[in-house]
Every structure is written in structure tokens, then in C-alpha cells.
Amino acid sequence: MFVAAPLAGIGSVAAAAECPQPNSPIETDRPDVTNSPIVVPAGSLQSENGTDTSRDHGADILNGTNSRLRLGIAPCLEVLVDVPNYVATLRGVGPSGFSDVVPAVKWQISPLPGKFDLSLTVGAALPTGATGVAGSGVQPYVQVPWSIDLGADWALNGMETGFFAPSSDRKFIYQSTLVIEKDITKRLFAFVEYVGNFPSDGGNHQFINSGAGYLIDDHQQIDFHVGFGLDRNAPSYFFGLGYSFRIDGVLQQRDRASTRSLEARRGSISLRNDRGVVATHFFASAERDASSVWARFGLCDIGPHQLDGVSSPHTFGRCGRSCCHGRGSKKPSSPSCIWSISQKNSITTPSGFL
């Protein structure tokens, strides 16, 4: 259900405007096995979680939290990580322990956005979990989720996946899914899904999955699913509940925090008059209008990003450049409007200007 590996040099075929936006409703990879071909918006962090119980070959099994973290790093491109999931055999014979951590990259191609959506996911399970639960060695996979809008709030979804297990007796497993989904209301949907697993060696593993999801708002979803096996290799039944949420603007908030931290270290500068008396100190933060701050001191178009490394009077210029004539500024009456740099981040001003 998940993947990981570097996917260098990929740019989305879909235009940035056609990629998911922060005002788009949440699109999750659960509760069905079939993942959504829609990535999370650039700069957004999405967390999908759930717990499941099942009966498999006479053993009662509980597992959670089935967490997947998804981060939009560019338009139509996300990185995702499946956090290790704990599997507990409550009754009967079966393994217990954590599954592997599974990082991946997902690229939304969407040749006909909204009508035919398609994505490519590449990743690998890293050998961090219990061998009895997750198998041994690195296990790469390649996955292609897709979705077709049938109209009248119906959709046909599917996913093709190739799992590779070089360290296992079963070197390769092909998985194919098919889902019919219906939007019952704007926020409520239901689905029925077929899942087939076909290993290169051994018996097939097939089951039917069904369930529903409800969007609490555009950033939160609750869901459930229930299913049963179609052959002796599949679980007799399973049931699960889930909760997912999305936080927008995560990368932008981090950038703003970095900017504020930089300004806290370098944003305070001294302005001196020609008598060398400290006139004032000020702090130009990203939360204020930088142009109005600098205009107070007769400087034009100078922002906080230019505070670091001031080394030349050309940075501010002379009369007619450093002495503002623009909106919200005052032009000094003295013709000797010459600014010079007396030292890094320190400015000498004409007498009486301040």
C-alpha cells in the first residue's frame, strides 16, 4: 500500500494551477487499499491514521496506528512515509511486532484533471521491523493509482502495484485493485473494492473491502471499512476505523520562522547622526511593512533581507536614491543628503535629520 526511493528530476505534467490547492478538500489514501491519485497540496502536511482488527487463519489480530505522513514539496509532488505499525496477535498463533518504515515519492500526472487522474509512486520498505511481520531486507515497490469520473457522483478507481522482495522466497508480488465509489453527499462517500495479490510463488490472496468516509470539514476525515477473504490465504474478515487531518502552509510557516530567527539576530541596526550620538534602534520584522520602516529613515526599497552584510555606501546610494521620494516618505530639506556606511549594519545620517 506504500513506497519509497529517490525520484530525481521529475516535474509535473499538470500545470501548477491544476495541482491540488490548499482550498481543496482533503483526499486520503484510506480507508480502501487503493490509494488516491491526488497528492496533497504543496506546503501541506497530511496525517492518516487508523486501527484494524482481523481474524486470519484462526488468529485474532489487532494492529495500529496504520499511520501515513504525506508532505507536499512542490505542485503535484509529495513525499510520504508509512510509520511502523504495531501488529499484535491477541489469540491464536501468529507473529507480533512492528512493521517496516516505508518512505516514498508520489507524482501526480493527471492527464485529464478531474476526469482521469493518474499518479506514480515509487518507494521501498526499509528493514526496520520484525521479520515475522514485515519480511526481511529492503523491499522496493512501484505503484500506479488511477481514477475515472463516471459522472453523477460515481467514480471508478484502481491501482496496479509491483512489490519486490529480493531477500524473500517470493521475489515478486503483483497487486491489482478495483473500486466503485459513490459520493452520497458533498461530505459523505461509500465504496466497494476488490483486491487481488498474485505472488510469483505460492497461492493468490484476494478479498473484498467496503466502507465509507465522512469529511468533518475540508481538512478532516473519519472513516471505516469492513471486508472478507475470497480464498484460504486471505483473512476471514477484518474491520477498521480511521481519522485523517491536513495542515496547510507547513513549509511556508517554517520559512517565516527562519526569517524571523534571522532578523532577531541581525535585524537591529544603529542609526547615528554626524555627532556620533546614537539616535535610535529599530527592528524591521517580516510582520511589518518594511518599506514604511525604511522610509522613516529616508531609505528607499530596502528590506530586512538586506540587513546582513552591508559593506558599501552603494547599497543605499546617495541623494535621490537613498533619500526617499516615494509613498509614505519624506525628502530631507538639506542638500547634503549623503548616506555612508560607518561600519557593518551602522548608518551615518546628516545632522538634524532625525
C-alpha positions as CSV (number, residue, x, y, z in Angstrom):
1,M,0.0,0.0,0.0
2,F,3.0,2.3,0.3
3,V,6.6,3.1,-1.2
4,A,9.9,5.0,-1.2
5,A,13.0,5.9,-3.3
6,P,14.6,9.0,-4.8
7,L,12.7,10.3,-7.9
8,A,15.1,12.9,-9.2
9,G,14.4,15.4,-11.9
10,I,10.6,14.9,-12.1
11,G,8.4,17.9,-12.9
12,S,4.6,17.6,-13.0
13,V,3.0,17.4,-16.4
14,A,-0.1,19.1,-15.0
15,A,0.2,22.8,-14.7
16,A,0.6,24.1,-11.2
17,A,-2.8,25.6,-11.3
18,E,-4.3,22.2,-12.0
19,C,-2.5,20.6,-9.0
20,P,-4.2,20.4,-5.6
21,Q,-4.5,23.7,-3.8
22,P,-4.8,24.5,0.0
23,N,-8.5,25.2,-0.5
24,S,-9.1,21.7,-1.9
25,P,-10.9,19.2,0.3
26,I,-8.8,16.5,1.9
27,E,-8.0,13.5,-0.3
28,T,-6.8,10.4,1.6
29,D,-5.2,7.0,0.7
30,R,-7.6,5.3,3.1
31,P,-9.9,3.6,4.1
32,D,-9.6,1.4,1.0
33,V,-6.4,-0.3,-0.2
34,T,-6.5,1.7,-3.4
35,N,-4.6,4.9,-2.9
36,S,-5.8,8.2,-4.2
37,P,-4.1,9.5,-7.4
38,I,-4.4,13.0,-5.9
39,V,-1.4,14.3,-3.9
40,V,-1.5,16.8,-1.0
41,P,-1.2,20.5,-1.8
42,A,2.3,21.9,-1.9
43,G,3.4,23.0,1.5
44,S,0.7,20.9,3.3
45,L,1.2,18.1,5.8
46,Q,-1.3,15.3,6.0
47,S,-1.6,12.6,8.6
48,E,-3.7,9.4,8.0
49,N,-4.3,7.0,10.9
50,G,-6.3,4.0,11.8
51,T,-6.6,0.8,13.7
52,D,-7.8,-2.6,12.4
53,T,-8.8,-6.0,13.8
54,S,-9.0,-9.2,11.8
55,R,-9.2,-12.9,12.0
56,D,-6.5,-14.6,9.9
57,H,-6.0,-18.4,9.9
58,G,-7.6,-18.8,13.3
59,A,-5.7,-16.0,15.0
60,D,-7.3,-12.7,16.2
61,I,-5.1,-9.8,15.3
62,L,-5.1,-6.1,16.2
63,N,-2.9,-3.5,14.5
64,G,-2.4,0.2,14.6
65,T,-1.9,3.0,14.2
66,N,-1.5,2.5,10.4
67,S,-0.1,6.0,10.1
68,R,0.9,7.6,6.9
69,L,2.5,11.1,6.8
70,R,2.3,13.0,3.5
71,L,4.1,16.3,2.7
72,G,3.6,18.3,-0.5
73,I,7.0,19.5,-1.5
74,A,6.1,21.0,-4.9
75,P,3.0,21.3,-7.1
76,C,1.7,17.8,-7.9
77,L,4.6,16.2,-6.0
78,E,4.7,14.8,-2.4
79,V,6.9,12.7,-0.2
80,L,5.2,10.2,2.2
81,V,6.3,7.9,5.0
82,D,4.4,4.9,6.4
83,V,5.2,4.9,10.1
84,P,5.9,1.5,11.6
85,N,2.7,-0.2,12.5
86,Y,2.4,-2.5,15.5
87,V,0.8,-5.9,14.9
88,A,-0.4,-7.8,18.0
89,T,-1.7,-11.4,17.9
90,L,-4.3,-11.4,20.6
91,R,-5.3,-15.1,20.4
92,G,-4.1,-18.0,18.4
93,V,-0.7,-18.5,16.6
94,G,0.9,-15.6,14.8
95,P,3.7,-13.0,14.9
96,S,3.7,-9.8,16.8
97,G,5.9,-6.7,16.4
98,F,6.4,-3.6,14.3
99,S,6.2,-3.3,10.6
100,D,8.9,-1.6,8.5
101,V,9.2,2.2,7.9
102,V,8.3,2.9,4.3
103,P,9.3,6.2,2.6
104,A,8.1,7.1,-0.9
105,V,7.7,9.8,-3.5
106,K,4.4,10.3,-5.3
107,W,4.0,12.3,-8.6
108,Q,0.5,13.3,-9.8
109,I,0.4,13.2,-13.6
110,S,-3.4,13.7,-14.2
111,P,-3.6,13.9,-18.0
112,L,-7.3,15.0,-17.7
113,P,-7.6,16.6,-14.2
114,G,-10.9,15.8,-12.6
115,K,-11.9,13.3,-15.3
116,F,-8.9,11.0,-15.5
117,D,-6.4,11.3,-12.6
118,L,-3.2,9.2,-12.5
119,S,-0.1,9.2,-10.3
120,L,3.1,7.3,-10.0
121,T,4.5,6.2,-6.6
122,V,8.0,4.8,-6.0
123,G,9.3,3.7,-2.6
124,A,10.7,0.9,-0.5
125,A,10.1,-0.8,2.8
126,L,13.3,-0.5,4.9
127,P,14.2,-3.4,7.1
128,T,13.4,-1.8,10.5
129,G,10.5,-4.1,11.7
130,A,10.1,-7.6,12.9
131,T,10.9,-10.2,10.3
132,G,7.8,-12.2,11.1
133,V,5.6,-9.2,10.4
134,A,7.4,-7.3,7.6
135,G,9.7,-9.8,6.0
136,S,13.4,-9.3,5.5
137,G,15.6,-6.9,3.5
138,V,14.8,-3.9,1.5
139,Q,11.5,-4.3,-0.4
140,P,11.0,-1.7,-3.2
141,Y,7.7,-1.1,-4.9
142,V,6.2,0.8,-7.9
143,Q,2.6,1.8,-7.8
144,V,0.1,3.5,-10.2
145,P,-3.2,4.7,-8.7
146,W,-5.8,6.0,-11.1
147,S,-9.4,7.3,-11.0
148,I,-12.0,8.0,-13.7
149,D,-15.0,10.2,-13.1
150,L,-18.1,8.4,-14.3
151,G,-20.5,11.3,-13.7
152,A,-23.5,11.6,-11.4
153,D,-21.1,11.4,-8.4
154,W,-19.8,8.0,-9.3
155,A,-16.1,7.1,-9.8
156,L,-14.1,4.1,-10.9
157,N,-10.8,3.8,-9.2
158,G,-7.9,1.3,-9.3
159,M,-4.3,0.7,-8.6
160,E,-1.6,-1.5,-10.0
161,T,1.4,-2.3,-7.8
162,G,4.6,-4.3,-8.1
163,F,6.3,-5.4,-4.9
164,F,9.8,-6.7,-5.0
165,A,11.3,-8.8,-2.2
166,P,14.9,-9.8,-3.2
167,S,15.5,-11.4,0.3
168,S,12.3,-13.5,0.3
169,D,11.3,-16.7,-1.3
170,R,8.6,-14.8,-3.0
171,K,10.6,-12.4,-5.1
172,F,7.7,-10.5,-6.6
173,I,4.0,-9.8,-5.9
174,Y,1.7,-8.2,-8.3
175,Q,-1.3,-6.4,-6.7
176,S,-4.4,-5.2,-8.6
177,T,-7.4,-3.3,-7.1
178,L,-10.7,-2.1,-8.5
179,V,-13.1,0.3,-6.7
180,I,-16.5,1.6,-7.4
181,E,-17.1,4.8,-5.3
182,K,-20.2,7.0,-4.8
183,D,-20.4,10.4,-3.3
184,I,-23.6,10.2,-1.3
185,T,-23.4,13.8,-0.2
186,K,-20.8,16.6,-0.6
187,R,-19.0,15.2,2.5
188,L,-20.1,11.5,2.6
189,F,-18.8,8.8,0.3
190,A,-19.0,5.0,0.2
191,F,-17.2,2.3,-1.8
192,V,-16.8,-1.4,-2.6
193,E,-13.4,-2.7,-3.5
194,Y,-11.7,-5.8,-4.9
195,V,-8.1,-6.5,-4.0
196,G,-6.0,-9.3,-5.6
197,N,-2.5,-10.2,-4.7
198,F,-0.7,-12.6,-7.1
199,P,2.8,-13.7,-5.9
200,S,5.4,-15.2,-8.3
201,D,5.4,-18.3,-6.0
202,G,2.6,-19.6,-3.9
203,G,-1.2,-19.1,-3.7
204,N,-3.1,-16.0,-4.5
205,H,-4.6,-13.7,-1.8
206,Q,-7.9,-12.0,-2.7
207,F,-10.5,-10.2,-0.7
208,I,-13.5,-7.8,-0.8
209,N,-13.3,-4.5,1.1
210,S,-16.0,-1.9,1.6
211,G,-16.6,1.1,3.7
212,A,-17.4,4.8,3.9
213,G,-15.8,8.1,4.9
214,Y,-17.1,11.4,6.1
215,L,-15.4,14.8,5.8
216,I,-15.8,16.7,9.1
217,D,-14.6,19.7,7.2
218,D,-12.2,20.3,4.3
219,H,-9.2,19.3,6.4
220,Q,-10.5,16.3,8.5
221,Q,-11.9,12.9,7.7
222,I,-13.3,9.9,9.7
223,D,-13.8,6.6,8.0
224,F,-14.4,2.8,8.5
225,H,-14.0,-0.3,6.4
226,V,-15.0,-3.9,6.6
227,G,-14.2,-6.9,4.4
228,F,-13.8,-10.6,4.0
229,G,-11.5,-13.0,2.2
230,L,-12.2,-14.8,-1.1
231,D,-9.7,-17.6,-0.7
232,R,-8.0,-19.6,2.1
233,N,-4.9,-17.4,2.0
234,A,-6.9,-14.2,2.9
235,P,-8.2,-13.2,6.3
236,S,-11.6,-14.5,7.2
237,Y,-12.8,-10.9,8.0
238,F,-11.4,-7.5,9.0
239,F,-12.7,-4.2,10.3
240,G,-11.1,-0.9,10.8
241,L,-11.7,2.8,11.9
242,G,-9.6,5.8,10.9
243,Y,-9.1,9.5,11.3
244,S,-7.1,11.8,9.0
245,F,-6.3,15.5,9.0
246,R,-4.3,18.0,6.9
247,I,-2.4,21.1,8.0
248,D,-1.8,23.7,5.2
249,G,1.2,26.1,4.9
250,V,3.6,24.0,6.9
251,L,6.6,24.8,4.6
252,Q,5.7,28.5,4.4
253,Q,5.4,28.7,8.2
254,R,8.8,27.2,8.5
255,D,10.3,29.7,6.1
256,R,8.7,32.6,8.0
257,A,10.1,31.2,11.3
258,S,13.5,31.0,9.8
259,T,13.2,34.6,8.6
260,R,12.2,35.8,12.0
261,S,15.0,34.0,13.6
262,L,17.5,35.6,11.2
263,E,16.1,39.0,11.8
264,A,16.2,38.5,15.6
265,R,20.0,38.0,15.3
266,R,20.7,40.7,12.6
267,G,17.7,43.0,12.3
268,S,18.7,45.6,14.9
269,I,20.8,48.4,13.5
270,S,22.1,51.7,14.9
271,L,21.5,55.0,13.1
272,R,23.9,57.7,14.2
273,N,23.9,61.4,13.4
274,D,27.1,63.3,12.4
275,R,27.9,63.9,16.1
276,G,28.2,60.1,16.6
277,V,25.3,60.1,19.0
278,V,23.1,57.0,18.8
279,A,19.7,58.3,17.6
280,T,17.6,55.2,17.6
281,H,17.4,51.4,17.2
282,F,14.8,49.7,15.3
283,F,13.8,46.2,14.2
284,A,12.3,45.6,10.8
285,S,10.4,42.3,11.1
286,A,8.7,40.3,8.4
287,E,5.4,41.0,10.1
288,R,5.7,44.8,9.4
289,D,5.7,46.8,6.2
290,A,9.4,47.1,5.5
291,S,9.1,50.0,3.1
292,S,7.4,52.2,5.7
293,V,10.0,51.3,8.3
294,W,12.9,52.3,6.0
295,A,11.0,55.4,4.8
296,R,11.1,56.6,8.3
297,F,14.8,57.0,7.9
298,G,14.8,58.2,4.3
299,L,15.8,55.0,2.7
300,C,14.0,53.6,-0.4
301,D,13.2,50.0,-1.3
302,I,15.4,48.4,1.4
303,G,14.1,45.3,3.1
304,P,15.1,43.2,6.1
305,H,16.8,40.7,3.8
306,Q,19.4,43.4,3.0
307,L,20.5,43.9,6.7
308,D,23.0,41.2,6.6
309,G,26.4,42.1,5.1
310,V,26.0,45.8,4.5
311,S,29.5,46.8,3.3
312,S,29.2,49.7,0.8
313,P,27.6,53.1,0.6
314,H,26.3,52.0,-2.8
315,T,24.0,49.7,-1.0
316,F,22.0,52.7,0.0
317,G,23.2,55.2,-2.7
318,R,23.2,59.0,-2.4
319,C,20.8,61.9,-2.8
320,G,17.8,61.0,-5.0
321,R,18.3,57.3,-4.3
322,S,18.7,56.9,-0.6
323,C,16.6,59.9,0.2
324,C,13.1,58.7,-0.5
325,H,10.7,60.4,-2.8
326,G,8.1,57.7,-2.8
327,R,4.9,57.0,-1.0
328,G,4.9,57.5,2.7
329,S,8.4,59.0,2.8
330,K,9.9,62.4,3.5
331,K,12.6,64.1,1.5
332,P,15.2,65.8,3.7
333,S,15.5,69.5,3.0
334,S,19.2,69.5,3.4
335,P,21.1,69.2,0.1
336,S,23.8,67.3,1.9
337,C,21.8,64.2,1.8
338,I,24.7,61.7,1.7
339,W,24.5,58.4,3.5
340,S,27.6,56.5,4.2
341,I,28.4,53.3,6.0
342,S,30.5,53.8,9.0
343,Q,30.5,50.1,9.9
344,K,28.6,47.0,9.2
345,N,24.9,47.5,9.9
346,S,25.5,51.0,11.1
347,I,24.5,54.1,9.1
348,T,25.7,57.8,9.5
349,T,23.0,60.4,8.8
350,P,23.0,64.1,8.1
351,S,22.9,66.4,11.2
352,G,19.4,67.2,12.4
353,F,17.6,64.8,10.1
354,L,16.4,62.6,12.9
